């Protein structure tokens, strides 16, 4: 069974700090790795995504680091803000994203003011 | 564009009852998906569709059925509700073309089976 393992389950960070969430995958056929952000009572929304041909992608305060040999990828949130408090899911799929996503179990991030 | 809309937002069912969760998208997306999210867990795929008339099972299809008669609509049917189907259900859609991977999610339907 395809799996994506995510850690930590929950994370508390002070405002201005760096939040780091890690994911590991097993299936080397995965070729698309998005991160989704979910606020309470809402559906997940795409935050940032990466393909395995690059090792890092940055969009504003959000960065994905990708290690193909270790089959790991992580989300870094720089200068974390209280508005970043949400649940974050890593995911992976095959076929350049045109297949269904396999999600990690989620990380509940709380940024304290 | 309204994006992906789901109805109802909440529903309580008794064991053995049936219901249909509605999902509609107005983005002309080819691909549509149904996921369920259990507390503290990631989303698990129930069924998906790559176009009108084409559906396929996901990771957890037992107890559910789907149909896709139009590009816009992808209803999910629960025939004999069981407590194990208590969950939040999300519908999603994507264009399905190369380089357009983003899945757009609806707001979810919270279902309780008692």
Interface residues (C-beta under 8 A of the other chain):
Chain A: X1 X4 X6 X9 X32 X34 X36 X41 X42 X43 X44 X45 X46 X49 X89 X91 X93 X96 X97 X98 X100 X101 X102 X103 X104 X105 X106
Chain B: X4 X31 X33 X35 X40 X41 X42 X43 X44 X45 X48 X58 X59 X90 X92 X94 X96 X97 X98 X99 X100 X101 X102 X103 X104 X105 X106 X107 X108
